[in-house]
């Protein structure tokens, strides 16, 4: 029940979510890579979450990991953080607090102190889903915001259609062949065609500097 509610809440916040239900599957998902964040329960069947975390860090995997668990004793919290967790959230929790913690961990890994990301003339606010570009301020729908966030986090880097689809859509989710093109069209329509640059045959990018 918690898993289903969490997947829905994260999806509503514009995140693409993959959900596995045991430690062995979790370890396989981490090995595949490509995720921006991992929410890890400790009380998992087949392989305890602590072992999943320990093996992931031992293998040099640096994806941010937030532990979500009912284990609220001090020793468990210290052990989880010392093994390599970026944060530790005890059940029950409010989804708004979890989302704030996710944003905080994302900022730390990006080397930022503010809840906003800037690239060239683009400023995006992670908390309010608003974007400012050339004096225009817009609150974007979840998926349009996620698209622009993916590009703004890596300014000057070309992201292919496949990379953007992987970031925006979960495993097994049906994706229309023109889905990315449609999202880019809507974002450009709100701002300007130059907000997202197309590199013919390669993908899309946002400018690193003005």
Secondary structure, 3 states (H helix, E strand, C coil): CHHHHHHHHHHHCCCCCCCCCEHHHHHHHHHHCCCCCEEEECCCECCCHHHHHHHHHHCCCCCCEEEEECCCCHHHHHHHHHHCCCEEEECCCCHHHHHHHHHHHHHHHHCCCCCEEEECCEEEECCCCEEEECCEEEECCHHHHHHHHHHHCCCCCCECHHHHHHHHCCCCCCCCCCHHHHHHHHHHHHCCHHHCEEECCCEEECCCCC
